[in-house]
């Protein structure tokens, strides 16, 4: 789970490990100069990310993982990562993520750069560390046509004071987007959404929400625990954001497998008391943001 919290122009990110086979848990995210790491055996480096449904304009985090001959994780902060075609996929600054194995107390660090998809085409990302390497091929699709299937029933951003066990000043901005499948046949799957509020953005958040024929429903839930939410903005010092409108950009997979987009603009509802928020069916967000 990753939470995006905006304060002025600041976005604070908490990142969990991407690889399911990693035994580690995140000890924090910070920028640290590379340090000498254990030498992995040949073929022990792995690039981990999602390659499904990539559209021009998106960004995704890729994690570089590596293991020594015994199978133990080793640091990858000194790994080299490059793109075969920077005109299609560029590599932006990412993070070095300190990792901890709670069973043994071992620590290591994983390199996690950001990939930005800037043009349609095909490119391969390579990672190399001490002679071991891995690669992932990306197919980047152009910006999709506007959807004639998915309809925006309503879109607004609700501003409200967070309820805390102490006198917290947090001012929350919750985007509420209701979409409808206007057809009488076939399911449509929403696979990504990005909310923006002025210069602030949630980033492109990936997930899966299926709309059956005729269904009108909220796209995103709001969890009770503030920091479990990916698709909100928070003014940590409680100063109101000045923007009066917000935007939503959605990518959907149609019945025929093609990709379409849905764009919406909504107003900001100021200082709503006891806002009626769509309740999360789980303890956290089911969207992953880059």
C-alpha positions as CSV (number, residue, x, y, z in Angstrom):
1,X,0.0,0.0,0.0
2,X,1.3,3.4,-0.9
3,X,-0.2,6.6,0.4
4,X,0.1,10.0,-1.4
5,X,-0.2,13.0,0.9
6,X,0.0,16.4,-0.5
7,X,1.0,19.4,1.6
8,X,1.6,22.5,-0.5
9,X,3.7,21.2,-3.3
10,X,5.0,18.3,-1.2
11,X,4.1,14.7,-1.8
12,X,5.2,12.2,0.9
13,X,5.3,8.5,-0.2
14,X,5.4,5.4,1.8
15,X,6.4,2.4,-0.3
16,X,5.9,-1.3,0.2
17,X,8.0,-4.0,-1.4
18,X,6.8,-4.9,-5.0
19,X,8.1,-8.4,-5.1
20,X,5.9,-11.0,-3.4
21,X,8.7,-13.3,-2.9
22,X,10.8,-10.9,-0.9
23,X,10.9,-11.7,2.8
24,X,11.5,-8.1,3.8
25,X,9.4,-5.4,5.1
26,X,10.0,-1.7,4.4
27,X,12.0,0.2,7.0
28,X,11.4,3.5,5.3
29,X,12.1,5.4,2.1
30,X,15.0,7.8,1.6
31,X,17.7,8.9,-0.8
32,X,21.0,7.3,0.3
33,X,24.3,7.3,-1.6
34,X,25.0,3.8,-3.1
35,X,27.2,1.6,-0.9
36,X,29.2,-1.5,-1.8
37,X,26.8,-4.5,-1.9
38,X,27.2,-8.3,-1.9
39,X,28.0,-9.7,-5.3
40,X,25.0,-11.7,-6.6
41,X,25.4,-14.8,-8.7
42,X,24.7,-14.7,-12.4
43,X,21.0,-14.4,-13.1
44,X,20.2,-13.4,-9.5
45,X,19.1,-9.8,-10.5
46,X,15.3,-9.3,-11.1
47,X,13.3,-6.3,-12.3
48,X,9.9,-6.2,-10.7
49,X,7.0,-4.1,-11.9
50,X,3.6,-4.2,-13.7
51,X,3.7,-4.2,-17.5
52,X,0.0,-4.4,-18.2
53,X,-2.0,-1.6,-19.9
54,X,0.7,1.0,-20.3
55,X,-0.4,4.3,-21.8
56,X,1.6,7.4,-22.8
57,X,1.8,9.8,-19.9
58,X,1.9,7.2,-17.2
59,X,4.7,6.5,-14.7
60,X,5.5,3.3,-12.9
61,X,8.0,2.3,-10.3
62,X,10.3,-0.6,-10.9
63,X,12.2,-2.4,-8.1
64,X,15.6,-3.9,-8.6
65,X,16.0,-7.1,-6.5
66,X,18.9,-9.4,-6.2
67,X,19.9,-12.6,-4.3
68,X,23.2,-14.2,-3.4
69,X,24.0,-17.9,-4.1
70,X,22.3,-18.9,-0.8
71,X,19.1,-17.1,-1.8
72,X,19.4,-14.2,0.6
73,X,18.5,-10.7,-0.6
74,X,21.4,-8.3,-1.3
75,X,21.5,-4.6,-1.9
76,X,20.9,-3.2,-5.4
77,X,21.5,0.5,-4.8
78,X,24.6,0.3,-7.0
79,X,22.8,-1.4,-9.9
80,X,22.8,0.3,-13.3
81,X,19.4,0.7,-15.0
82,X,19.0,1.9,-18.6
83,X,16.4,2.1,-21.4
84,X,16.9,0.8,-24.9
85,X,14.9,3.7,-26.2
86,X,14.6,6.8,-24.0
87,X,12.3,8.4,-26.6
88,X,9.7,5.8,-25.5
89,X,10.6,5.0,-21.9
90,X,12.7,7.3,-19.7
91,X,14.2,6.6,-16.3
92,X,13.6,9.2,-13.7
93,X,15.1,9.5,-10.2
94,X,13.5,7.1,-7.8
95,X,14.3,6.0,-4.3
96,X,16.6,3.7,-2.4
97,X,14.4,1.6,-0.1
98,X,15.9,0.3,3.2
99,X,14.6,-3.3,3.7
100,X,14.5,-5.4,6.9
101,X,14.0,-9.1,7.3
102,X,12.2,-9.3,10.7
103,X,13.1,-13.0,11.1
104,X,16.8,-12.5,11.0
105,X,17.4,-8.7,11.5
106,X,19.2,-8.6,8.1
107,X,19.0,-5.3,6.3
108,X,19.6,-4.4,2.6
109,X,18.7,-1.7,0.2
110,X,16.7,-1.9,-3.0
111,X,16.9,0.6,-5.9
112,X,13.5,1.7,-7.1
113,X,13.6,4.1,-10.0
114,X,10.6,5.6,-11.8
115,X,9.8,4.8,-15.4
116,X,8.0,7.4,-17.5
117,X,6.3,6.4,-20.7
118,X,6.6,9.4,-23.0
119,X,5.7,8.1,-26.5
120,X,4.1,5.1,-28.2
121,X,6.4,2.3,-29.0
122,X,8.4,-0.6,-27.6
123,X,11.4,-0.3,-25.3
124,X,13.4,-2.7,-23.0
125,X,14.6,-1.7,-19.5
126,X,17.9,-3.4,-18.4
127,X,19.3,-3.7,-14.9
128,X,22.9,-4.8,-14.3
129,X,24.7,-5.5,-11.0
130,X,28.1,-7.0,-10.7
131,X,27.8,-9.0,-13.9
132,X,24.2,-10.2,-13.3
133,X,21.4,-8.7,-15.3
134,X,17.7,-8.8,-16.1
135,X,15.4,-7.0,-18.5
136,X,11.7,-6.2,-19.1
137,X,10.1,-5.3,-22.4
138,X,7.4,-2.6,-22.4
139,X,4.8,-1.9,-25.0
140,X,3.5,1.7,-24.7
141,X,0.2,2.5,-26.2
142,X,-0.9,5.9,-27.5
143,X,-3.4,8.0,-25.5
144,X,-6.8,6.2,-26.0
145,X,-9.9,7.6,-27.6
146,X,-12.6,9.0,-25.5
147,X,-15.0,6.4,-24.2
148,X,-18.6,6.3,-25.5
149,X,-19.4,3.6,-22.9
150,X,-18.4,5.0,-19.6
151,X,-20.3,8.1,-18.4
152,X,-19.5,10.5,-15.6
153,X,-22.5,10.7,-13.3
154,X,-20.8,13.1,-10.9
155,X,-17.4,14.3,-9.8
156,X,-16.5,16.6,-6.9
157,X,-13.8,17.0,-4.3
158,X,-15.0,17.2,-0.7
159,X,-12.9,19.4,1.7
160,X,-13.3,18.4,5.4
161,X,-11.5,18.4,8.7
162,X,-9.9,15.0,9.7
163,X,-11.2,13.4,12.9
164,X,-8.3,12.5,15.1
165,X,-7.7,11.3,18.7
166,X,-5.8,14.5,19.2
167,X,-6.3,18.1,18.0
168,X,-4.8,17.5,14.5
169,X,-5.0,20.3,12.0
170,X,-5.3,18.1,8.9
171,X,-7.6,19.3,6.1
172,X,-8.6,16.5,3.7
173,X,-9.6,16.7,0.1
174,X,-11.4,13.6,-1.1
175,X,-12.1,13.2,-4.8
176,X,-15.5,11.4,-5.3
177,X,-16.0,10.1,-8.8
178,X,-19.2,8.2,-9.9
179,X,-19.0,6.4,-13.2
180,X,-21.7,4.5,-15.1
181,X,-21.5,1.8,-17.7
182,X,-24.1,3.2,-20.1
183,X,-24.4,0.0,-22.2
184,X,-26.9,-2.9,-21.8
185,X,-24.3,-5.5,-22.5
186,X,-20.8,-6.3,-21.5
187,X,-18.6,-5.4,-18.6
188,X,-16.1,-2.5,-18.7
189,X,-13.0,-2.5,-16.4
190,X,-11.4,0.7,-15.1
191,X,-7.7,0.0,-14.8
192,X,-6.3,3.4,-13.8
193,X,-7.2,6.8,-12.5
194,X,-5.3,10.1,-11.8
195,X,-6.8,12.9,-9.8
196,X,-5.2,16.4,-9.9
197,X,-5.8,19.5,-7.8
198,X,-3.8,22.3,-9.3
199,X,-0.2,21.2,-9.3
200,X,-0.9,18.4,-7.0
201,X,-1.5,14.9,-8.3
202,X,-2.2,11.4,-6.9
203,X,-0.1,10.1,-9.7
204,X,-1.5,7.5,-12.1
205,X,-3.0,4.9,-9.8
206,X,-3.6,1.4,-11.1
207,X,-6.1,-1.2,-10.0
208,X,-9.3,-2.9,-11.3
209,X,-12.9,-1.9,-10.9
210,X,-15.5,-3.7,-13.0
211,X,-18.7,-1.9,-14.1
212,X,-21.5,-4.3,-15.2
213,X,-24.1,-3.0,-17.7
214,X,-26.0,-0.1,-16.3
215,X,-24.0,0.1,-13.1
216,X,-23.4,3.5,-11.6
217,X,-20.9,3.5,-8.7
218,X,-18.0,5.3,-7.0
219,X,-14.7,4.5,-8.5
220,X,-12.7,5.0,-5.3
221,X,-13.4,4.2,-1.6
222,X,-12.3,6.3,1.3
223,X,-10.9,4.3,4.2
224,X,-11.6,5.3,7.8
225,X,-7.9,5.4,8.6
226,X,-6.6,8.6,6.9
227,X,-3.2,7.3,6.0
228,X,-4.6,4.1,4.3
229,X,-5.9,6.2,1.4
230,X,-4.0,6.7,-1.9
231,X,-6.6,8.8,-3.7
232,X,-6.8,11.8,-1.4
233,X,-5.0,15.1,-0.8
234,X,-4.1,16.3,2.7
235,X,-3.1,19.8,3.9
236,X,-1.0,18.7,6.9
237,X,-0.8,22.3,8.4
238,X,-4.6,22.8,7.8
239,X,-4.2,25.6,5.4
240,X,-6.9,25.4,2.6
241,X,-5.7,24.7,-0.9
242,X,-6.7,27.7,-3.2
243,X,-7.8,25.6,-6.2
244,X,-11.5,25.8,-7.2
245,X,-11.6,22.8,-9.6
246,X,-10.1,19.4,-9.9
247,X,-9.7,16.9,-12.7
248,X,-10.0,13.2,-13.1
249,X,-8.3,11.1,-15.9
250,X,-9.5,7.5,-16.2
251,X,-8.4,4.6,-18.4
252,X,-10.9,1.8,-19.1
253,X,-10.7,-1.6,-20.9
254,X,-13.8,-2.0,-23.1
255,X,-15.7,-5.2,-23.9
256,X,-13.7,-5.7,-27.1
257,X,-10.4,-5.3,-25.2
258,X,-9.6,-1.8,-26.5
259,X,-8.6,1.0,-24.2
260,X,-10.5,4.2,-23.8
261,X,-10.3,7.3,-21.6
262,X,-12.7,9.3,-19.4
263,X,-11.9,12.9,-18.4
264,X,-13.9,14.9,-15.9
265,X,-13.7,18.3,-14.2
266,X,-15.3,18.9,-10.8
267,X,-15.7,21.6,-8.2
268,X,-14.4,21.8,-4.6
269,X,-17.0,21.6,-1.8
270,X,-15.6,23.6,1.0
271,X,-15.6,22.7,4.7
272,X,-18.2,19.9,4.5
273,X,-19.4,18.8,7.9
274,X,-19.9,15.0,8.3
275,X,-19.2,14.2,4.7
276,X,-20.9,11.2,3.2
277,X,-18.0,9.2,1.9
278,X,-18.0,5.9,0.0
279,X,-16.9,3.3,2.6
280,X,-14.0,1.1,1.8
281,X,-14.8,-2.7,1.8
282,X,-11.3,-3.4,3.2
283,X,-8.9,-1.8,5.6
284,X,-6.9,0.0,2.8
285,X,-6.8,1.1,-0.7
286,X,-7.0,-1.3,-3.7
287,X,-5.2,1.2,-6.0
288,X,-1.5,1.4,-6.5
289,X,-0.1,4.9,-7.3
290,X,3.1,5.8,-9.1
